[in-house]
Amino acid sequence: MKFSACFEAQMVDTSRESEQRTFHEAVEQAVYAEDMGLDGIWAVEHHALTQYSHMSSPETFLAFVAGKTDRIRIGHGVICLPPAMNHPVKVAERVATLDILSRGRVNFGIGKGGTQQEAGTFGYDFAELQPMIDEAMYLIPKIMVEDEIEHHGKYIDIPRRPIHPKPWQQPHPPMFMAATREESLINAASRGLGGMILGFSKPDDTARLNAAYRAAFARRDPAQQVPYVPNEYLAVGCPIIVSDDREKARRIGFRGQRFFAQAIHYWYGGGTKPEVEELSSEEHAAEVKRVEAATIAYLNEAQIPVTPAATDMYNLDHAYGTPADAIAHIERLEAAGADEVLMLMQMGTVPHEAIMETLRHLGETIIPHFRAKEARAKAA
C-alpha cells in the first residue's frame, strides 16, 4: 500500500502574509514527506473559495515541489477540465512538461470542480459542465500520445496541430478521477480510470465503494476507456494527525475537521464561516455530532435521502491519535481495499508543527510497520 499527502492550501487567516506562509510551509511539508518515506503528494485545484482552498494554481506548486525532490510522486488531484479553466491542449502540455522535468513522477487526476462559485468564475453554469468535461477527458491522452491532433466537438475545437512535448511516462502518466459518490466512482471505473475517494468516509463505506469500483472496472467496455492503459487503482482519503499525546492529536484533528466541514458548508451550502475556538477533543466531537444531527433532521424534513456522501464529513473515525491508533485505522482502510491512503493533514486550523510531527511519526513508525508486514507476506 502507498502513502501520500494532499494539499489544499487551507487557512484561517487569509491575509497575504498568511497565504505566503501557508504555501512555503506546504513546500517544506512536501519535501519532508519525501524524507519520511511517503510515496506521493497531491494538490487540489479550487478557485474563489476563501479559507477552504487557496490552491488555485497546483501546476505551479507541484512543479516547485518536483524541483526540490527526487523520488516522491507528484499528483494533480485534480485538474478541473472546463475549457476556460484549463483547455485540454494546455493541460496536456503542462502535464507532459512536468512529467519530463520530474523524470516520470506525475499522477494526473481529472474532475470538474465542486461549486457554482468556481464554475461561475469562468462563466459557466455548474449544472451544465459534465458534457464538456467528458469531451475534454477523452482528448487529453490523445494529445499526449498522437503526433498531431484534430478535434471538432460541441465544446472544443482544435485544428490539426502538433502538440509538444510528449510525456516521460509511456504512453502517458496514470490517470485518475475524483469521486465522493458511488455513481461517480463507478463512472471512473467504467472508463478505466483510477479512483480517488475524497472526503471523510468510514472504512466500512470504503469497503462498499471499493467493491463497486472493482466490479465496474471488471465489466468496463474498452471502447469507453479514457487512458491508453487502464489504471485499476483506488486512492482513499485518510484524515490524520499523530502525536504521542492522544488527546492533543484528537483535539487538533477534530478542530481541523470542523473547520474543513464548516468551510465546505459556507461555499457549498450557504452556511456560516468556520469557527476556530479552542475546545477539548470531546467538546469538538460533541459540536460535530450536534451539526450532524441538525443536518440529518433537515434532510429528513426535506425528504432528501440521508446518504454517506451527505454525512461523512461528520465522521470522526479517522487516524487521529497515537502512532498505534493511526496504524489500526490505516489497517482498516487496507482491509477495505485501498491501494493508497491519501492523507489529509493540511486542514485550516492544524498548525505546521503538528503536520511535521505527523510526518515524522509516519516515517519513523507507521510506514515501516506496513513495509515490514508487506515483506513478511512476500517471504511467506
SELOSE-633818 format. One record per residue (C-alpha): residue in three letters; x, y, z; chain. Coordinates in steps of 0.02 Angstrom, whole numbers. Layout:
residues N
+--------+--------+--------+--------+--------+
! residu !      x !      y !      z ! chaine !
+--------+--------+--------+--------+--------+
!    ALA !      X !      Y !      Z !      A !
...
+--------+--------+--------+--------+--------+
end
This chain:
residues 380
+--------+--------+--------+--------+--------+
! residu !      x !      y !      z ! chaine !
+--------+--------+--------+--------+--------+
!    MET !      0 !      0 !      0 !      A !
!    LYS !     57 !    176 !    -42 !      A !
!    PHE !     57 !    330 !     70 !      A !
!    SER !     28 !    506 !      6 !      A !
!    ALA !    -19 !    680 !     70 !      A !
!    CYS !   -146 !    800 !     -2 !      A !
!    PHE !   -127 !    990 !     -2 !      A !
!    GLU !   -273 !   1112 !     -4 !      A !
!    ALA !   -186 !   1274 !     49 !      A !
!    GLN !   -324 !   1294 !    176 !      A !
!    MET !   -309 !   1433 !    305 !      A !
!    VAL !   -398 !   1530 !    442 !      A !
!    ASP !   -309 !   1696 !    416 !      A !
!    THR !   -323 !   1749 !    232 !      A !
!    SER !   -201 !   1895 !    238 !      A !
!    ARG !    -61 !   1898 !    111 !      A !
!    GLU !     64 !   1855 !    246 !      A !
!    SER !    -36 !   1702 !    297 !      A !
!    GLU !    -56 !   1645 !    116 !      A !
!    GLN !    130 !   1660 !     88 !      A !
!    ARG !    171 !   1567 !    248 !      A !
!    THR !     46 !   1428 !    208 !      A !
!    PHE !    122 !   1395 !     36 !      A !
!    HIS !    301 !   1395 !     99 !      A !
!    GLU !    253 !   1279 !    242 !      A !
!    ALA !    166 !   1163 !    117 !      A !
!    VAL !    327 !   1152 !     16 !      A !
!    GLU !    425 !   1114 !    175 !      A !
!    GLN !    298 !    979 !    219 !      A !
!    ALA !    308 !    902 !     45 !      A !
!    VAL !    497 !    894 !     48 !      A !
!    TYR !    495 !    818 !    223 !      A !
!    ALA !    363 !    693 !    163 !      A !
!    GLU !    491 !    626 !     40 !      A !
!    ASP !    621 !    615 !    177 !      A !
!    MET !    498 !    518 !    285 !      A !
!    GLY !    464 !    388 !    151 !      A !
!    LEU !    295 !    443 !     84 !      A !
!    ASP !    260 !    386 !    -93 !      A !
!    GLY !    170 !    539 !   -160 !      A !
!    ILE !     93 !    710 !   -139 !      A !
!    TRP !    -65 !    777 !   -219 !      A !
!    ALA !   -128 !    954 !   -243 !      A !
!    VAL !   -309 !   1002 !   -270 !      A !
!    GLU !   -373 !   1138 !   -386 !      A !
!    HIS !   -503 !   1261 !   -321 !      A !
!    HIS !   -546 !   1439 !   -366 !      A !
!    ALA !   -626 !   1583 !   -270 !      A !
!    LEU !   -655 !   1482 !   -111 !      A !
!    THR !   -584 !   1592 !     27 !      A !
!    GLN !   -517 !   1492 !    177 !      A !
!    TYR !   -573 !   1324 !    106 !      A !
!    SER !   -436 !   1314 !    -27 !      A !
!    HIS !   -314 !   1440 !    -98 !      A !
!    MET !   -232 !   1306 !   -209 !      A !
!    SER !   -287 !   1385 !   -373 !      A !
!    SER !   -127 !   1350 !   -470 !      A !
!    PRO !    -75 !   1173 !   -423 !      A !
!    GLU !     34 !   1157 !   -579 !      A !
!    THR !    150 !   1292 !   -508 !      A !
!    PHE !    153 !   1218 !   -333 !      A !
!    LEU !    187 !   1042 !   -397 !      A !
!    ALA !    324 !   1100 !   -516 !      A !
!    PHE !    409 !   1192 !   -373 !      A !
!    VAL !    399 !   1037 !   -262 !      A !
!    ALA !    460 !    924 !   -403 !      A !
!    GLY !    616 !   1032 !   -418 !      A !
!    LYS !    653 !   1010 !   -233 !      A !
!    THR !    626 !    820 !   -227 !      A !
!    ASP !    698 !    668 !   -313 !      A !
!    ARG !    584 !    518 !   -284 !      A !
!    ILE !    410 !    561 !   -222 !      A !
!    ARG !    268 !    556 !   -349 !      A !
!    ILE !    185 !    720 !   -397 !      A !
!    GLY !     -4 !    714 !   -414 !      A !
!    HIS !   -139 !    827 !   -484 !      A !
!    GLY !   -288 !    785 !   -376 !      A !
!    VAL !   -369 !    850 !   -485 !      A !
!    ILE !   -357 !    967 !   -635 !      A !
!    CYS !   -528 !   1045 !   -670 !      A !
!    LEU !   -571 !   1023 !   -854 !      A !
!    PRO !   -696 !   1159 !   -904 !      A !
!    PRO !   -604 !   1227 !  -1058 !      A !
!    ALA !   -598 !   1407 !   -998 !      A !
!    MET !   -517 !   1348 !   -836 !      A !
!    ASN !   -396 !   1226 !   -917 !      A !
!    HIS !   -401 !   1200 !  -1105 !      A !
!    PRO !   -358 !   1018 !  -1146 !      A !
!    VAL !   -208 !   1069 !  -1253 !      A !
!    LYS !   -135 !   1169 !  -1108 !      A !
!    VAL !   -171 !   1026 !   -987 !      A !
!    ALA !    -79 !    901 !  -1099 !      A !
!    GLU !     67 !   1021 !  -1122 !      A !
!    ARG !     84 !   1060 !   -936 !      A !
!    VAL !     67 !    881 !   -877 !      A !
!    ALA !    192 !    818 !  -1006 !      A !
!    THR !    318 !    954 !   -962 !      A !
!    LEU !    305 !    917 !   -776 !      A !
!    ASP !    321 !    731 !   -812 !      A !
!    ILE !    482 !    761 !   -909 !      A !
!    LEU !    559 !    876 !   -780 !      A !
!    SER !    513 !    758 !   -637 !      A !
!    ARG !    579 !    608 !   -737 !      A !
!    GLY !    412 !    518 !   -742 !      A !
!    ARG !    340 !    553 !   -569 !      A !
!    VAL !    172 !    628 !   -618 !      A !
!    ASN !     -1 !    562 !   -574 !      A !
!    PHE !   -142 !    651 !   -664 !      A !
!    GLY !   -317 !    667 !   -593 !      A !
!    ILE !   -464 !    748 !   -683 !      A !
!    GLY !   -628 !    824 !   -624 !      A !
!    LYS !   -747 !    970 !   -644 !      A !
!    GLY !   -732 !   1067 !   -481 !      A !
!    GLY !   -861 !   1069 !   -344 !      A !
!    THR !   -964 !   1229 !   -340 !      A !
!    GLN !  -1057 !   1359 !   -441 !      A !
!    GLN !   -941 !   1485 !   -356 !      A !
!    GLU !   -796 !   1409 !   -453 !      A !
!    ALA !   -888 !   1373 !   -615 !      A !
!    GLY !   -962 !   1548 !   -619 !      A !
!    THR !   -790 !   1625 !   -600 !      A !
!    PHE !   -755 !   1563 !   -777 !      A !
!    GLY !   -928 !   1599 !   -847 !      A !
!    TYR !  -1006 !   1425 !   -828 !      A !
!    ASP !  -1163 !   1352 !   -753 !      A !
!    PHE !  -1101 !   1211 !   -642 !      A !
!    ALA !  -1252 !   1102 !   -687 !      A !
!    GLU !  -1201 !   1107 !   -870 !      A !
!    LEU !  -1017 !   1059 !   -851 !      A !
!    GLN !  -1016 !    870 !   -865 !      A !
!    PRO !  -1031 !    851 !  -1055 !      A !
!    MET !   -883 !    967 !  -1085 !      A !
!    ILE !   -782 !    877 !   -950 !      A !
!    ASP !   -817 !    713 !  -1041 !      A !
!    GLU !   -761 !    787 !  -1207 !      A !
!    ALA !   -600 !    856 !  -1133 !      A !
!    MET !   -550 !    699 !  -1037 !      A !
!    TYR !   -551 !    591 !  -1193 !      A !
!    LEU !   -448 !    719 !  -1288 !      A !
!    ILE !   -304 !    741 !  -1166 !      A !
!    PRO !   -223 !    568 !  -1179 !      A !
!    LYS !   -237 !    577 !  -1369 !      A !
!    ILE !   -148 !    745 !  -1368 !      A !
!    MET !     -9 !    672 !  -1259 !      A !
!    VAL !     16 !    521 !  -1372 !      A !
!    GLU !    -29 !    561 !  -1553 !      A !
!    ASP !     92 !    656 !  -1665 !      A !
!    GLU !    -46 !    775 !  -1718 !      A !
!    ILE !   -220 !    810 !  -1652 !      A !
!    GLU !   -376 !    874 !  -1736 !      A !
!    HIS !   -544 !    887 !  -1649 !      A !
!    HIS !   -708 !    973 !  -1691 !      A !
!    GLY !   -828 !    944 !  -1548 !      A !
!    LYS !   -975 !   1030 !  -1468 !      A !
!    TYR !   -871 !   1122 !  -1338 !      A !
!    ILE !   -691 !   1110 !  -1401 !      A !
!    ASP !   -623 !   1146 !  -1574 !      A !
!    ILE !   -441 !   1111 !  -1617 !      A !
!    PRO !   -373 !   1124 !  -1795 !      A !
!    ARG !   -243 !    995 !  -1846 !      A !
!    ARG !    -88 !   1035 !  -1745 !      A !
!    PRO !     68 !    950 !  -1675 !      A !
!    ILE !     68 !    972 !  -1486 !      A !
!    HIS !    230 !    964 !  -1386 !      A !
!    PRO !    308 !    897 !  -1279 !      A !
!    LYS !    263 !    715 !  -1253 !      A !
!    PRO !    271 !    645 !  -1075 !      A !
!    TRP !    412 !    544 !   -999 !      A !
!    GLN !    298 !    400 !   -946 !      A !
!    GLN !    237 !    287 !  -1084 !      A !
!    PRO !    111 !    310 !  -1157 !      A !
!    HIS !     62 !    447 !  -1031 !      A !
!    PRO !     51 !    472 !   -842 !      A !
!    PRO !    -76 !    367 !   -745 !      A !
!    MET !   -249 !    447 !   -748 !      A !
!    PHE !   -372 !    462 !   -603 !      A !
!    MET !   -544 !    533 !   -569 !      A !
!    ALA !   -600 !    610 !   -404 !      A !
!    ALA !   -760 !    539 !   -329 !      A !
!    THR !   -863 !    571 !   -174 !      A !
!    ARG !  -1015 !    467 !   -227 !      A !
!    GLU !  -1032 !    286 !   -281 !      A !
!    GLU !  -1101 !    331 !   -452 !      A !
!    SER !   -952 !    443 !   -493 !      A !
!    LEU !   -831 !    307 !   -435 !      A !
!    ILE !   -919 !    180 !   -547 !      A !
!    ASN !   -905 !    307 !   -688 !      A !
!    ALA !   -717 !    317 !   -660 !      A !
!    ALA !   -702 !    127 !   -661 !      A !
!    SER !   -807 !    108 !   -818 !      A !
!    ARG !   -685 !    224 !   -907 !      A !
!    GLY !   -529 !    133 !   -849 !      A !
!    LEU !   -477 !    272 !   -729 !      A !
!    GLY !   -402 !    260 !   -557 !      A !
!    GLY !   -521 !    314 !   -420 !      A !
!    MET !   -490 !    443 !   -285 !      A !
!    ILE !   -615 !    434 !   -141 !      A !
!    LEU !   -602 !    608 !    -66 !      A !
!    GLY !   -680 !    658 !     98 !      A !
!    PHE !   -707 !    580 !    270 !      A !
!    SER !   -779 !    409 !    230 !      A !
!    LYS !   -788 !    269 !    358 !      A !
!    PRO !   -686 !    112 !    321 !      A !
!    ASP !   -848 !     14 !    302 !      A !
!    ASP !   -906 !    137 !    169 !      A !
!    THR !   -736 !    124 !     86 !      A !
!    ALA !   -756 !    -65 !     76 !      A !
!    ARG !   -926 !    -45 !     -7 !      A !
!    LEU !   -859 !     84 !   -130 !      A !
!    ASN !   -708 !    -24 !   -167 !      A !
!    ALA !   -819 !   -172 !   -210 !      A !
!    ALA !   -923 !    -63 !   -327 !      A !
!    TYR !   -766 !      8 !   -408 !      A !
!    ARG !   -683 !   -162 !   -437 !      A !
!    ALA !   -843 !   -237 !   -508 !      A !
!    ALA !   -869 !    -90 !   -627 !      A !
!    PHE !   -688 !    -97 !   -681 !      A !
!    ALA !   -701 !   -282 !   -721 !      A !
!    ARG !   -854 !   -258 !   -832 !      A !
!    ARG !   -797 !    -96 !   -917 !      A !
!    ASP !   -816 !    -76 !  -1105 !      A !
!    PRO !   -642 !    -47 !  -1183 !      A !
!    ALA !   -724 !     68 !  -1310 !      A !
!    GLN !   -767 !    188 !  -1168 !      A !
!    GLN !   -591 !    189 !  -1094 !      A !
!    VAL !   -508 !    359 !  -1070 !      A !
!    PRO !   -323 !    317 !  -1042 !      A !
!    TYR !   -222 !    215 !  -1166 !      A !
!    VAL !   -179 !     95 !  -1024 !      A !
!    PRO !   -315 !     59 !   -893 !      A !
!    ASN !   -272 !    108 !   -716 !      A !
!    GLU !   -359 !     -1 !   -587 !      A !
!    TYR !   -309 !     88 !   -428 !      A !
!    LEU !   -401 !    158 !   -278 !      A !
!    ALA !   -333 !    303 !   -175 !      A !
!    VAL !   -434 !    333 !    -17 !      A !
!    GLY !   -444 !    490 !     88 !      A !
!    CYS !   -371 !    471 !    263 !      A !
!    PRO !   -377 !    621 !    380 !      A !
!    ILE !   -232 !    600 !    501 !      A !
!    ILE !   -148 !    690 !    646 !      A !
!    VAL !    -24 !    590 !    750 !      A !
!    SER !     61 !    628 !    915 !      A !
!    ASP !    124 !    532 !   1065 !      A !
!    ASP !     -9 !    633 !   1158 !      A !
!    ARG !   -176 !    557 !   1102 !      A !
!    GLU !   -282 !    699 !   1170 !      A !
!    LYS !   -175 !    829 !   1080 !      A !
!    ALA !   -188 !    736 !    914 !      A !
!    ARG !   -376 !    712 !    929 !      A !
!    ARG !   -404 !    893 !    981 !      A !
!    ILE !   -305 !    958 !    833 !      A !
!    GLY !   -382 !    834 !    712 !      A !
!    PHE !   -562 !    862 !    767 !      A !
!    ARG !   -539 !   1050 !    764 !      A !
!    GLY !   -463 !   1042 !    590 !      A !
!    GLN !   -604 !    932 !    527 !      A !
!    ARG !   -733 !   1051 !    600 !      A !
!    PHE !   -652 !   1194 !    506 !      A !
!    PHE !   -647 !   1092 !    346 !      A !
!    ALA !   -830 !   1044 !    360 !      A !
!    GLN !   -887 !   1220 !    401 !      A !
!    ALA !   -786 !   1292 !    258 !      A !
!    ILE !   -869 !   1168 !    140 !      A !
!    HIS !  -1040 !   1217 !    207 !      A !
!    TYR !  -1003 !   1401 !    183 !      A !
!    TRP !   -963 !   1384 !     -2 !      A !
!    TYR !  -1065 !   1230 !    -47 !      A !
!    GLY !  -1220 !   1256 !     58 !      A !
!    GLY !  -1232 !   1435 !    119 !      A !
!    GLY !  -1178 !   1400 !    297 !      A !
!    THR !  -1087 !   1516 !    416 !      A !
!    LYS !   -900 !   1546 !    409 !      A !
!    PRO !   -791 !   1421 !    504 !      A !
!    GLU !   -765 !   1437 !    691 !      A !
!    VAL !   -592 !   1418 !    765 !      A !
!    GLU !   -618 !   1419 !    954 !      A !
!    GLU !   -508 !   1312 !   1065 !      A !
!    LEU !   -601 !   1164 !   1142 !      A !
!    SER !   -558 !    992 !   1208 !      A !
!    SER !   -570 !    844 !   1090 !      A !
!    GLU !   -733 !    790 !   1174 !      A !
!    GLU !   -808 !    963 !   1152 !      A !
!    HIS !   -758 !    970 !    968 !      A !
!    ALA !   -831 !    796 !    942 !      A !
!    ALA !   -994 !    846 !   1027 !      A !
!    GLU !  -1009 !   1000 !    916 !      A !
!    VAL !   -979 !    896 !    759 !      A !
!    LYS !  -1114 !    774 !    812 !      A !
!    ARG !  -1234 !    917 !    851 !      A !
!    VAL !  -1214 !    985 !    674 !      A !
!    GLU !  -1231 !    810 !    602 !      A !
!    ALA !  -1397 !    786 !    694 !      A !
!    ALA !  -1460 !    953 !    630 !      A !
!    THR !  -1410 !    907 !    452 !      A !
!    ILE !  -1497 !    739 !    460 !      A !
!    ALA !  -1653 !    822 !    532 !      A !
!    TYR !  -1654 !    947 !    388 !      A !
!    LEU !  -1633 !    809 !    257 !      A !
!    ASN !  -1773 !    707 !    335 !      A !
!    GLU !  -1888 !    858 !    340 !      A !
!    ALA !  -1849 !    897 !    158 !      A !
!    GLN !  -1875 !    712 !    114 !      A !
!    ILE !  -1697 !    702 !     46 !      A !
!    PRO !  -1612 !    532 !     68 !      A !
!    VAL !  -1479 !    530 !    203 !      A !
!    THR !  -1327 !    454 !    116 !      A !
!    PRO !  -1147 !    431 !    173 !      A !
!    ALA !  -1096 !    566 !     48 !      A !
!    ALA !  -1207 !    689 !    143 !      A !
!    THR !  -1144 !    645 !    317 !      A !
!    ASP !   -966 !    578 !    301 !      A !
!    MET !   -889 !    747 !    342 !      A !
!    TYR !   -959 !    723 !    520 !      A !
!    ASN !   -874 !    554 !    538 !      A !
!    LEU !   -734 !    571 !    665 !      A !
!    ASP !   -671 !    392 !    648 !      A !
!    HIS !   -501 !    434 !    573 !      A !
!    ALA !   -316 !    417 !    607 !      A !
!    TYR !   -313 !    546 !    747 !      A !
!    GLY !   -210 !    488 !    895 !      A !
!    THR !    -50 !    396 !    935 !      A !
!    PRO !     53 !    301 !    804 !      A !
!    ALA !    -34 !    140 !    862 !      A !
!    ASP !   -205 !    222 !    837 !      A !
!    ALA !   -156 !    276 !    661 !      A !
!    ILE !    -89 !    104 !    616 !      A !
!    ALA !   -251 !     22 !    673 !      A !
!    HIS !   -356 !    142 !    568 !      A !
!    ILE !   -248 !    126 !    412 !      A !
!    GLU !   -254 !    -64 !    427 !      A !
!    ARG !   -444 !    -50 !    416 !      A !
!    LEU !   -427 !     51 !    255 !      A !
!    GLU !   -302 !    -77 !    190 !      A !
!    ALA !   -427 !   -217 !    227 !      A !
!    ALA !   -563 !   -113 !    141 !      A !
!    GLY !   -463 !   -120 !    -22 !      A !
!    ALA !   -364 !     42 !    -27 !      A !
!    ASP !   -211 !     40 !   -141 !      A !
!    GLU !   -158 !    208 !    -70 !      A !
!    VAL !   -203 !    312 !     82 !      A !
!    LEU !   -219 !    493 !     30 !      A !
!    MET !   -184 !    579 !    195 !      A !
!    LEU !   -264 !    745 !    238 !      A !
!    MET !   -168 !    846 !    368 !      A !
!    GLN !   -173 !   1022 !    297 !      A !
!    MET !   -343 !   1072 !    369 !      A !
!    GLY !   -362 !   1257 !    409 !      A !
!    THR !   -329 !   1260 !    596 !      A !
!    VAL !   -195 !   1125 !    600 !      A !
!    PRO !    -27 !   1206 !    641 !      A !
!    HIS !    127 !   1173 !    535 !      A !
!    GLU !    215 !   1092 !    683 !      A !
!    ALA !     76 !    963 !    703 !      A !
!    ILE !     90 !    915 !    519 !      A !
!    MET !    278 !    897 !    532 !      A !
!    GLU !    258 !    791 !    689 !      A !
!    THR !    132 !    681 !    599 !      A !
!    LEU !    251 !    659 !    452 !      A !
!    ARG !    390 !    613 !    573 !      A !
!    HIS !    283 !    477 !    653 !      A !
!    LEU !    237 !    414 !    480 !      A !
!    GLY !    420 !    398 !    434 !      A !
!    GLU !    483 !    328 !    598 !      A !
!    THR !    344 !    207 !    645 !      A !
!    ILE !    188 !    196 !    537 !      A !
!    ILE !    257 !    168 !    361 !      A !
!    PRO !    394 !     49 !    425 !      A !
!    HIS !    257 !    -55 !    508 !      A !
!    PHE !    169 !    -80 !    342 !      A !
!    ARG !    330 !   -108 !    244 !      A !
!    ALA !    383 !   -243 !    368 !      A !
!    LYS !    212 !   -325 !    356 !      A !
!    GLU !    224 !   -325 !    166 !      A !
!    ALA !    398 !   -400 !    174 !      A !
!    ARG !    337 !   -540 !    288 !      A !
!    ALA !    192 !   -576 !    169 !      A !
!    LYS !    310 !   -589 !     20 !      A !
!    ALA !    427 !   -704 !    116 !      A !
!    ALA !    287 !   -820 !    172 !      A !
+--------+--------+--------+--------+--------+
end
